[in-house]
Amino acid sequence: TEYWEIVGGVPVFRSCREIAETTPEIFLGSECIVFVGQPVTVATRGLAAISLKEPVDGVVLTGAEISADRSASVTLVATGIWGAVSEKTVQLTVAVGELNDHSDERLFDYELGSESVTFSLPQGISDIVRLFVGTSVYFDKNDGFTVSGGTVTIEKSLLESVSKTYGDYTVTFTDGTDYYTYACSFVTKVINSLADLESIRTTGDTLDGYFILGQSFTANNDAAMQNLIGTWSSDANKGFVGIFDGRGHSITGLKLTEKGLFRCMGKCVVRNLALVDVEVETDSELGYACAVFGNADCQSTTFENLFVSTNARSMFRNAFRNINVKNVVFVSTAQEGGYLSESGNNDNSGSYTIENTIVVGKGEFGYYGGTPTLINTAVYASV
């Protein structure tokens, strides 16, 4: 029809011709360090297939992953789905030092937008001459990061060249001989106080982000803190849809309204957190304090490594579908007895798994429309 034309032998909508004619860009530095047996992903801007212009001994390209067992210069070709082509020559240098994997240890948290992040050199390492953050593209000392007196400072410009969105990454660096890999995170907000916690509130129906506790703190707020999500939604893609990670810290003496901390929760993770002596106000309709995390729908949510003690009857109210609870201790002093979840309204289209969990109260769940999977759980009738 008049709305279509052929570009590179492929039909394209006329109003999208500019997209079709865009040359794909290869995101790989002109010099790249690789480790034997560890492929490097070749990312592109625009949909494109990656190929080698010419075969190179010791270099293998599988899909968008390139690996090498020797140093070599390669020319990569990116071919867009409408035929646009770009090339880039990359010098692959195989690291010869030993790779020390500490990827289960977090080296730093970077709060997005901050001017820099600092961390101390790990024990036994005296200097860093080159580092990589979440990518195979490397940065040399004094070109985006400095080392002074055992402290490393990475500048905002380097970090934002890696990513401007939250997530967990790896950071690899070398002292000139060996290589070391650690974990790091780019987070939306580091929460150190009640004011910080309140600052992430939204009046809308969706809260997304990576929020962590930078330290334990006591709230002891006289007026109940309003729920962090202003508008209720039963959509799993709305409500709280991010990551809330306590990093092993605790919040003590937090007072919440009857709607709880978030109110409604979608595809999110709450982990590594202790909420101690949480006071939830009485729900005027129900006649009792309902739930800590929210008095509305909770679906496609993961709770992991939590300790919660409260006057509320439940940890969260509606286990709607696809809920995972693991490594949790929930203590309720409610006269009505405590549950992880109080009600279900579940349509049996999802799952509810409770694993390695202790409930001090009445049981794991009250009314529930489906059949939860219980793995190594225990219930104690009183405190």
C-alpha positions as CSV (number, residue, x, y, z in Angstrom):
1,T,0.0,0.0,0.0
2,E,1.0,3.7,0.0
3,Y,2.2,3.4,3.6
4,W,5.1,1.0,2.8
5,E,8.2,0.9,0.7
6,I,11.1,-1.5,0.2
7,V,14.5,-0.6,1.8
8,G,17.3,-3.1,1.4
9,G,14.8,-5.7,0.2
10,V,12.8,-5.4,3.4
11,P,9.4,-3.7,3.8
12,V,9.5,-0.6,6.0
13,F,6.7,1.8,7.1
14,R,7.2,5.1,5.3
15,S,7.2,7.2,8.4
16,C,10.0,4.9,9.8
17,R,12.3,5.3,6.8
18,E,14.7,7.4,8.9
19,I,15.1,4.5,11.4
20,A,15.6,2.0,8.5
21,E,18.4,4.1,7.0
22,T,20.2,4.6,10.4
23,T,23.7,3.0,10.3
24,P,24.1,0.6,13.2
25,E,26.8,1.6,15.7
26,I,29.2,-0.9,17.4
27,F,29.7,-0.2,21.1
28,L,33.1,-1.7,21.6
29,G,36.3,0.2,22.3
30,S,39.1,0.3,19.7
31,E,41.1,-1.6,22.3
32,C,39.6,-4.4,24.3
33,I,41.0,-6.6,27.1
34,V,39.7,-10.2,26.9
35,F,40.2,-13.2,29.2
36,V,40.6,-16.7,27.8
37,G,37.4,-18.6,28.1
38,Q,35.3,-15.5,28.8
39,P,33.4,-14.1,25.8
40,V,32.8,-10.4,25.4
41,T,29.4,-9.2,24.2
42,V,29.4,-6.9,21.2
43,A,26.5,-4.4,21.7
44,T,25.1,-2.2,19.0
45,R,22.8,0.8,18.6
46,G,20.0,-0.4,16.3
47,L,19.1,-4.0,15.4
48,A,22.0,-5.5,13.7
49,A,23.8,-8.8,13.1
50,I,27.5,-8.9,13.9
51,S,30.1,-10.7,11.8
52,L,33.9,-10.8,11.2
53,K,35.0,-9.1,8.0
54,E,37.7,-11.8,7.7
55,P,38.5,-14.9,9.7
56,V,41.2,-14.4,12.4
57,D,43.2,-17.2,14.0
58,G,42.3,-17.8,17.6
59,V,39.2,-15.5,17.4
60,V,35.6,-17.0,17.5
61,L,32.4,-15.0,17.1
62,T,29.2,-16.7,18.2
63,G,26.1,-14.5,17.7
64,A,27.1,-11.3,19.4
65,E,29.8,-12.8,21.6
66,I,33.5,-12.7,20.7
67,S,36.2,-14.7,22.4
68,A,40.0,-15.1,21.7
69,D,42.8,-17.2,23.0
70,R,45.5,-14.9,21.6
71,S,45.8,-11.2,21.0
72,A,44.7,-10.0,17.5
73,S,43.2,-7.2,15.5
74,V,39.7,-7.9,14.2
75,T,37.3,-5.9,12.0
76,L,33.7,-6.3,13.1
77,V,30.8,-5.7,10.7
78,A,27.4,-4.7,11.9
79,T,24.6,-5.3,9.3
80,G,21.2,-3.7,10.1
81,I,18.0,-5.5,9.3
82,W,17.4,-3.0,6.5
83,G,20.9,-3.5,5.1
84,A,22.8,-0.5,6.5
85,V,26.4,-1.6,7.3
86,S,29.1,-0.3,9.6
87,E,32.6,-1.5,10.4
88,K,34.9,-1.2,13.4
89,T,38.5,-2.4,13.9
90,V,39.2,-3.6,17.4
91,Q,42.5,-4.6,19.0
92,L,41.8,-7.6,21.2
93,T,44.5,-8.1,23.9
94,V,44.4,-11.3,25.9
95,A,45.1,-10.7,29.6
96,V,48.1,-12.7,30.7
97,G,47.7,-12.2,34.5
98,E,45.7,-14.3,36.9
99,L,42.0,-13.5,37.2
100,N,40.9,-13.4,40.9
101,D,37.1,-13.7,41.1
102,H,35.5,-11.8,44.0
103,S,32.2,-11.2,42.2
104,D,30.2,-12.2,45.3
105,E,31.7,-9.2,47.1
106,R,30.3,-5.7,46.5
107,L,33.0,-3.1,46.0
108,F,30.8,0.0,45.9
109,D,27.3,1.4,45.4
110,Y,27.1,4.4,43.0
111,E,24.1,6.7,43.5
112,L,23.1,7.8,40.0
113,G,23.8,11.5,39.4
114,S,26.5,11.8,42.1
115,E,29.7,13.5,41.1
116,S,31.9,10.4,41.9
117,V,32.1,7.3,44.0
118,T,35.0,6.3,46.2
119,F,36.2,3.0,47.7
120,S,39.2,1.6,49.5
121,L,41.6,-0.7,47.7
122,P,41.0,-4.3,48.7
123,Q,43.5,-5.8,51.1
124,G,46.7,-7.0,49.3
125,I,46.3,-4.6,46.3
126,S,48.5,-1.5,46.3
127,D,47.4,0.2,43.0
128,I,45.0,0.1,40.1
129,V,46.3,1.0,36.7
130,R,43.3,0.1,34.6
131,L,39.6,-0.8,35.3
132,F,36.5,-1.9,33.5
133,V,32.9,-1.3,34.9
134,G,30.2,-3.6,33.5
135,T,31.9,-3.7,30.1
136,S,35.0,-4.8,28.2
137,V,35.9,-1.2,27.5
138,Y,38.7,-0.2,29.9
139,F,39.8,3.1,31.5
140,D,43.4,3.9,32.5
141,K,44.4,5.6,35.7
142,N,43.9,9.4,35.7
143,D,41.6,9.0,32.7
144,G,38.3,8.9,34.7
145,F,39.6,7.5,38.0
146,T,42.4,8.3,40.4
147,V,44.2,6.3,43.2
148,S,45.5,8.2,46.2
149,G,46.5,6.9,49.7
150,G,44.7,3.6,49.2
151,T,41.4,5.3,48.0
152,V,40.0,5.0,44.5
153,T,37.8,7.8,43.1
154,I,35.8,7.1,40.0
155,E,34.4,10.2,38.3
156,K,30.8,10.7,37.2
157,S,31.8,11.0,33.5
158,L,33.3,7.5,33.5
159,L,30.3,6.0,35.4
160,E,27.7,7.6,33.1
161,S,29.6,6.3,30.1
162,V,28.8,2.8,31.5
163,S,25.2,3.3,32.3
164,K,22.6,6.0,33.4
165,T,20.1,3.4,34.7
166,Y,20.1,1.4,37.8
167,G,21.4,-2.2,38.0
168,D,24.1,-4.6,39.3
169,Y,27.4,-4.8,37.4
170,T,30.9,-6.1,37.7
171,V,34.0,-4.1,38.1
172,T,37.3,-5.6,37.0
173,F,40.7,-3.9,37.5
174,T,44.4,-4.8,37.2
175,D,47.4,-3.7,39.3
176,G,49.5,-4.2,36.2
177,T,50.0,-7.9,36.8
178,D,46.9,-9.7,37.9
179,Y,43.1,-9.0,37.4
180,Y,40.4,-8.8,40.1
181,T,36.6,-8.9,39.6
182,Y,34.1,-7.5,42.1
183,A,30.4,-6.6,42.2
184,C,29.1,-3.0,42.1
185,S,25.7,-1.4,41.9
186,F,24.3,1.7,40.3
187,V,21.4,2.7,42.5
188,T,18.6,5.3,42.4
189,K,18.8,6.4,46.0
190,V,20.9,5.6,49.2
191,I,18.5,5.9,52.2
192,N,20.1,6.9,55.4
193,S,17.2,8.4,57.3
194,L,13.4,8.7,57.6
195,A,13.6,11.9,55.5
196,D,15.4,10.0,52.7
197,L,12.8,7.2,52.8
198,E,9.9,9.8,52.5
199,S,11.7,11.5,49.6
200,I,11.1,8.6,47.2
201,R,7.3,8.8,47.5
202,T,5.2,9.2,44.4
203,T,1.7,10.5,44.1
204,G,1.2,8.3,41.0
205,D,0.6,4.5,40.7
206,T,4.1,3.4,40.0
207,L,7.4,3.6,41.8
208,D,10.5,2.3,40.0
209,G,14.1,2.4,41.2
210,Y,16.9,0.7,43.0
211,F,16.8,1.8,46.7
212,I,19.3,0.7,49.3
213,L,19.9,1.5,53.0
214,G,23.2,3.1,53.6
215,Q,23.0,2.5,57.4
216,S,20.6,1.3,60.1
217,F,18.4,4.1,61.6
218,T,15.6,4.6,64.0
219,A,12.5,6.4,62.8
220,N,10.4,6.9,65.9
221,N,8.1,9.2,63.9
222,D,5.1,10.5,65.8
223,A,2.9,11.0,62.7
224,A,2.4,7.9,60.6
225,M,4.5,8.0,57.4
226,Q,2.3,8.1,54.3
227,N,2.5,5.1,51.9
228,L,5.2,5.5,49.2
229,I,2.7,4.9,46.3
230,G,-0.2,7.3,46.1
231,T,-2.6,5.5,43.8
232,W,-3.7,1.9,44.0
233,S,-3.3,-0.4,41.0
234,S,-3.8,-4.1,40.5
235,D,-1.5,-4.2,37.5
236,A,1.7,-6.2,38.1
237,N,3.6,-3.6,36.1
238,K,2.6,-0.9,38.5
239,G,2.8,-0.3,42.2
240,F,6.4,-0.8,43.5
241,V,8.3,-2.3,40.6
242,G,11.9,-1.8,41.6
243,I,14.4,-3.2,44.1
244,F,14.5,-2.3,47.8
245,D,17.7,-3.7,49.3
246,G,18.4,-3.1,53.0
247,R,22.1,-4.2,52.5
248,G,21.7,-6.0,55.9
249,H,20.6,-2.8,57.8
250,S,17.5,-2.2,59.8
251,I,14.8,0.4,60.3
252,T,13.4,0.5,63.9
253,G,10.3,2.2,65.2
254,L,8.7,3.1,61.9
255,K,5.1,4.2,62.1
256,L,2.9,3.7,59.0
257,T,-0.7,4.5,58.0
258,E,-3.2,1.7,57.5
259,K,-2.0,1.4,53.9
260,G,1.5,0.2,54.8
261,L,4.9,1.0,53.4
262,F,4.1,0.8,49.7
263,R,0.3,0.1,49.5
264,C,0.5,-2.0,46.3
265,M,3.4,-4.1,44.9
266,G,4.1,-5.4,41.4
267,K,7.2,-7.0,39.9
268,C,9.7,-6.0,42.5
269,V,12.2,-7.4,45.0
270,V,12.5,-6.5,48.7
271,R,15.5,-8.1,50.3
272,N,18.2,-8.0,53.0
273,L,16.2,-5.9,55.4
274,A,15.1,-5.8,59.0
275,L,12.0,-3.8,60.0
276,V,11.9,-3.8,63.8
277,D,8.8,-2.8,65.8
278,V,6.8,-1.4,62.9
279,E,3.6,0.2,64.0
280,V,0.7,0.2,61.5
281,E,-2.4,2.2,62.2
282,T,-5.7,0.5,62.5
283,D,-7.7,0.1,59.2
284,S,-11.0,1.8,59.8
285,E,-12.9,-0.6,57.6
286,L,-11.2,-3.8,58.9
287,G,-11.0,-2.8,62.5
288,Y,-7.4,-3.8,62.9
289,A,-3.8,-3.0,61.7
290,C,-3.6,-4.8,58.4
291,A,-0.2,-5.1,56.7
292,V,3.3,-3.8,56.8
293,F,4.2,-3.6,53.1
294,G,0.8,-2.8,51.7
295,N,-2.9,-3.3,52.3
296,A,-3.7,-3.8,48.6
297,D,-2.6,-6.2,45.8
298,C,0.8,-7.9,45.8
299,Q,1.8,-9.9,42.7
300,S,5.0,-11.1,41.0
301,T,6.9,-10.0,44.1
302,T,9.9,-11.5,45.8
303,F,10.6,-11.1,49.5
304,E,14.0,-12.5,50.6
305,N,16.2,-12.3,53.7
306,L,13.8,-10.3,55.9
307,F,13.1,-9.9,59.6
308,V,9.8,-8.1,60.3
309,S,8.3,-7.5,63.8
310,T,5.0,-5.6,64.0
311,N,1.6,-5.0,65.5
312,A,0.1,-5.6,62.1
313,R,-1.8,-8.8,61.3
314,S,0.2,-9.6,58.1
315,M,3.4,-8.8,56.3
316,F,1.5,-8.1,53.1
317,R,-2.2,-8.4,52.5
318,N,-3.2,-9.8,49.1
319,A,-1.1,-12.5,47.7
320,F,-2.6,-12.2,44.3
321,R,-0.3,-14.3,42.1
322,N,3.4,-15.3,41.6
323,I,4.7,-14.5,45.1
324,N,8.0,-15.8,46.4
325,V,9.0,-15.6,50.1
326,K,12.4,-17.0,51.1
327,N,14.5,-16.7,54.3
328,V,12.0,-14.7,56.2
329,V,11.1,-14.3,59.9
330,F,7.8,-12.6,60.6
331,V,6.7,-11.8,64.1
332,S,3.2,-10.4,64.7
333,T,1.8,-9.3,68.1
334,A,-1.7,-8.8,66.6
335,Q,-4.4,-10.2,68.8
336,E,-6.1,-11.6,65.8
337,G,-3.0,-13.7,65.0
338,G,-0.3,-13.0,62.3
339,Y,0.1,-14.2,58.7
340,L,2.5,-13.6,56.0
341,S,-0.4,-12.8,53.8
342,E,-3.9,-12.2,55.1
343,S,-6.1,-12.7,52.0
344,G,-5.8,-13.9,48.5
345,N,-8.4,-13.2,45.9
346,N,-6.2,-15.4,43.8
347,D,-7.5,-16.7,40.5
348,N,-5.1,-19.8,40.6
349,S,-3.2,-18.5,37.5
350,G,0.0,-18.0,39.4
351,S,2.1,-19.4,42.2
352,Y,2.9,-18.7,45.9
353,T,6.1,-20.2,47.3
354,I,7.1,-19.9,50.9
355,E,10.6,-21.3,51.7
356,N,12.9,-21.3,54.8
357,T,10.4,-19.1,56.7
358,I,9.3,-18.7,60.4
359,V,6.0,-17.1,61.3
360,V,5.3,-16.2,64.9
361,G,1.6,-15.8,64.8
362,K,-1.3,-17.8,63.5
363,G,0.0,-19.2,60.2
364,E,1.7,-18.6,56.9
365,F,-1.5,-17.4,55.2
366,G,-5.1,-16.7,56.0
367,Y,-7.7,-16.9,53.3
368,Y,-6.1,-17.9,50.0
369,G,-7.6,-18.9,46.7
370,G,-4.8,-21.2,45.5
371,T,-2.5,-23.7,47.1
372,P,0.9,-22.3,48.2
373,T,4.1,-24.4,48.1
374,L,5.6,-24.7,51.6
375,I,9.3,-25.6,51.9
376,N,10.9,-25.8,55.3
377,T,8.5,-23.5,57.1
378,A,7.5,-23.3,60.8
379,V,4.8,-21.5,62.7
380,Y,4.8,-20.6,66.4
381,A,1.6,-19.7,68.0
382,S,2.8,-16.9,70.4
383,V,5.8,-14.6,71.0
